[in-house]
Amino acid sequence: MTEGAPKGFVVDKEKLPADFPTHKHSPEFWEALGRTVATFGFLEDTLARAIFSFTGTRRISLDQEETAFEKWLLTLEKALSDPLGGLIDSYGKAVRANSCARTANLDDLLKALREAAVMRNVLCHGSWRAPDTEGRSLPFFVNTKKEVFQTPMDIADLTQTQKAVAELIGEVMSSVTVMGWRFPGSNGPGLPIWPPQRGEPQ
């Protein structure tokens, strides 16, 4: 080391490539990634609405109404801010606590949702490296267990992931509508959950 502080430098932002730091990937790649990430966001919203549905249609005795309502509000507040992993756990708990639930494959659905959540973290938080000659890019991502993601992905992989998550969204919606309730926020068939109805699905 020579005496004194080392010479300092700054980035010449005016000379950065257009669309830096995403300039090395095609617009089609970023569109596929964006659509996939957005689909995960829709999955989170769908799970929150499903939690509302299952917790809001649970049968309770009259003497438990006030206490149950207070707990319900806390559950709904939590669903608004929970990350995907917490939403999946809350959704599974809500389905199991509702005696009218008809979700026969719940364990399989929860497993698939948790597997999707792992990929969601990679896609949303990974730092995408330059694509190889075949258009595959490796997102740099290390999870909380210090495991490094090592699978390069291309547009086809992202598209396949997006379609798989869209199918999971349909499964979660169906877990509500199969009971005869209208999925919250949709104009589909079934009885609306809110405001409360005199009749209810049989």
C-alpha positions as CSV (number, residue, x, y, z in Angstrom):
1,M,0.0,0.0,0.0
2,T,1.2,3.4,-0.9
3,E,0.9,6.3,1.6
4,G,-2.4,8.2,1.5
5,A,-5.9,7.2,0.5
6,P,-6.5,5.3,-2.7
7,K,-7.7,7.3,-5.7
8,G,-11.5,7.3,-5.8
9,F,-13.8,6.9,-8.8
10,V,-17.5,7.4,-9.6
11,V,-19.8,5.8,-12.2
12,D,-20.3,7.9,-15.3
13,K,-24.1,7.5,-15.4
14,E,-24.3,9.3,-18.7
15,K,-22.4,6.5,-20.4
16,L,-24.4,3.6,-19.1
17,P,-26.1,1.5,-21.8
18,A,-29.7,2.2,-22.5
19,D,-32.0,0.2,-20.1
20,F,-29.1,-0.6,-17.8
21,P,-28.9,-2.9,-16.0
22,T,-31.5,-4.9,-18.0
23,H,-29.9,-4.2,-21.4
24,K,-28.4,-7.7,-22.0
25,H,-31.7,-9.5,-22.0
26,S,-34.4,-9.3,-24.7
27,P,-37.7,-7.4,-24.1
28,E,-39.4,-10.8,-24.5
29,F,-37.5,-12.2,-21.6
30,W,-38.4,-9.3,-19.3
31,E,-42.0,-9.5,-20.4
32,A,-42.1,-13.2,-19.5
33,L,-40.5,-12.5,-16.2
34,G,-42.9,-9.6,-15.5
35,R,-46.0,-11.6,-16.3
36,T,-44.8,-14.4,-14.1
37,V,-44.0,-12.1,-11.1
38,A,-47.4,-10.4,-11.6
39,T,-49.1,-13.8,-11.6
40,F,-47.5,-14.5,-8.2
41,G,-48.9,-11.2,-7.0
42,F,-52.4,-12.3,-8.2
43,L,-51.9,-15.6,-6.3
44,E,-51.3,-13.7,-3.1
45,D,-54.4,-11.7,-3.6
46,T,-56.4,-14.9,-4.4
47,L,-55.2,-16.6,-1.2
48,A,-56.1,-13.5,0.9
49,R,-59.7,-13.6,-0.6
50,A,-59.9,-17.3,-0.1
51,I,-58.9,-16.9,3.6
52,F,-61.7,-14.3,3.9
53,S,-64.1,-16.8,2.3
54,F,-63.3,-19.8,4.5
55,T,-63.0,-17.8,7.8
56,G,-66.1,-15.8,7.0
57,T,-68.4,-18.8,6.2
58,R,-67.3,-20.9,9.1
59,R,-70.2,-22.2,11.3
60,I,-70.1,-20.8,14.8
61,S,-72.5,-20.9,17.8
62,L,-74.4,-17.7,18.7
63,D,-72.6,-17.4,22.0
64,Q,-69.2,-17.2,20.2
65,E,-70.2,-14.6,17.6
66,E,-68.6,-11.6,19.2
67,T,-65.3,-13.3,20.0
68,A,-65.2,-15.0,16.6
69,F,-65.8,-11.7,14.8
70,E,-62.9,-10.0,16.7
71,K,-60.6,-12.8,15.7
72,W,-61.9,-12.7,12.2
73,L,-60.9,-9.1,11.8
74,L,-57.4,-9.8,13.0
75,T,-57.2,-12.7,10.6
76,L,-58.2,-10.5,7.7
77,E,-55.7,-7.7,8.7
78,K,-52.9,-10.3,8.8
79,A,-53.9,-11.6,5.3
80,L,-53.5,-8.1,3.9
81,S,-49.8,-7.9,4.8
82,D,-48.7,-11.5,5.0
83,P,-46.0,-12.7,2.5
84,L,-46.9,-15.7,0.3
85,G,-45.6,-18.3,2.7
86,G,-47.7,-17.0,5.5
87,L,-50.8,-16.7,3.3
88,I,-50.4,-20.4,2.3
89,D,-50.2,-21.4,6.0
90,S,-53.3,-19.3,6.9
91,Y,-55.2,-20.6,3.9
92,G,-54.5,-24.2,4.9
93,K,-55.6,-23.5,8.4
94,A,-58.7,-21.7,7.3
95,V,-59.8,-24.6,5.0
96,R,-59.3,-27.2,7.7
97,A,-61.3,-25.1,10.3
98,N,-64.3,-24.8,8.0
99,S,-66.6,-27.8,8.3
100,C,-68.2,-27.1,4.9
101,A,-64.9,-27.3,3.0
102,R,-64.9,-29.7,0.1
103,T,-61.2,-29.6,-0.8
104,A,-60.3,-33.2,-1.0
105,N,-56.7,-32.7,-2.3
106,L,-55.8,-30.0,0.2
107,D,-52.4,-31.5,1.2
108,D,-51.4,-31.8,-2.5
109,L,-52.5,-28.2,-3.2
110,L,-50.6,-26.8,-0.2
111,K,-47.5,-28.7,-1.3
112,A,-47.8,-27.3,-4.8
113,L,-48.3,-23.8,-3.4
114,R,-45.2,-24.1,-1.1
115,E,-43.1,-25.3,-4.0
116,A,-44.4,-22.3,-6.1
117,A,-43.5,-20.0,-3.2
118,V,-39.8,-21.1,-3.4
119,M,-39.7,-20.2,-7.1
120,R,-41.5,-16.9,-6.4
121,N,-38.7,-15.8,-4.1
122,V,-36.1,-16.6,-6.8
123,L,-37.9,-14.7,-9.5
124,C,-38.7,-11.7,-7.5
125,H,-35.4,-11.3,-5.6
126,G,-32.8,-12.8,-7.9
127,S,-30.2,-10.8,-9.7
128,W,-30.3,-11.9,-13.3
129,R,-27.0,-12.6,-14.9
130,A,-26.3,-12.1,-18.6
131,P,-27.9,-14.8,-20.8
132,D,-25.9,-17.6,-22.3
133,T,-25.8,-18.4,-26.0
134,E,-29.1,-20.3,-25.7
135,G,-30.9,-17.4,-24.0
136,R,-30.8,-18.9,-20.5
137,S,-30.1,-16.7,-17.5
138,L,-29.1,-17.7,-14.0
139,P,-30.7,-15.6,-11.3
140,F,-28.2,-15.1,-8.4
141,F,-30.3,-16.0,-5.3
142,V,-29.4,-17.4,-1.9
143,N,-32.2,-18.5,0.4
144,T,-32.2,-18.3,4.2
145,K,-30.7,-21.8,4.4
146,K,-27.7,-20.4,2.4
147,E,-28.7,-22.6,-0.6
148,V,-27.7,-21.1,-4.0
149,F,-30.1,-21.4,-6.9
150,Q,-28.3,-23.1,-9.7
151,T,-30.9,-23.5,-12.5
152,P,-30.6,-21.2,-15.6
153,M,-34.0,-20.1,-17.0
154,D,-35.2,-19.0,-20.4
155,I,-38.4,-17.6,-21.7
156,A,-40.0,-21.0,-22.0
157,D,-39.2,-21.8,-18.3
158,L,-40.8,-18.5,-17.2
159,T,-43.8,-19.1,-19.3
160,Q,-44.3,-22.6,-18.0
161,T,-44.0,-21.2,-14.4
162,Q,-46.5,-18.5,-15.1
163,K,-49.0,-21.1,-16.4
164,A,-48.5,-23.4,-13.5
165,V,-49.1,-20.5,-11.0
166,A,-52.3,-19.5,-13.0
167,E,-53.5,-23.1,-12.5
168,L,-52.9,-22.9,-8.8
169,I,-54.9,-19.7,-8.7
170,G,-57.8,-21.6,-10.3
171,E,-57.5,-24.4,-7.8
172,V,-57.7,-21.9,-4.9
173,M,-60.7,-20.2,-6.4
174,S,-62.4,-23.5,-6.9
175,S,-61.9,-24.5,-3.3
176,V,-64.2,-21.6,-2.4
177,T,-66.7,-21.9,-5.3
178,V,-67.2,-25.7,-4.9
179,M,-69.0,-24.9,-1.6
180,G,-71.5,-22.7,-3.5
181,W,-70.1,-19.3,-2.6
182,R,-69.2,-16.7,-5.2
183,F,-65.5,-16.0,-5.2
184,P,-65.0,-12.5,-3.6
185,G,-64.3,-9.9,-6.2
186,S,-65.7,-11.9,-9.1
187,N,-69.0,-11.9,-10.9
188,G,-69.2,-15.7,-11.1
189,P,-72.0,-17.9,-9.9
190,G,-72.8,-18.7,-6.3
191,L,-74.0,-16.8,-3.2
192,P,-72.1,-13.7,-2.3
193,I,-70.3,-14.0,1.1
194,W,-70.7,-10.3,2.0
195,P,-73.0,-8.8,2.8
196,P,-74.4,-11.8,4.8
197,Q,-77.2,-13.6,3.1
198,R,-80.2,-15.3,4.6
199,G,-79.7,-18.4,2.6
200,E,-76.4,-20.3,2.3
201,P,-75.0,-23.1,0.1
202,Q,-76.1,-26.6,1.0
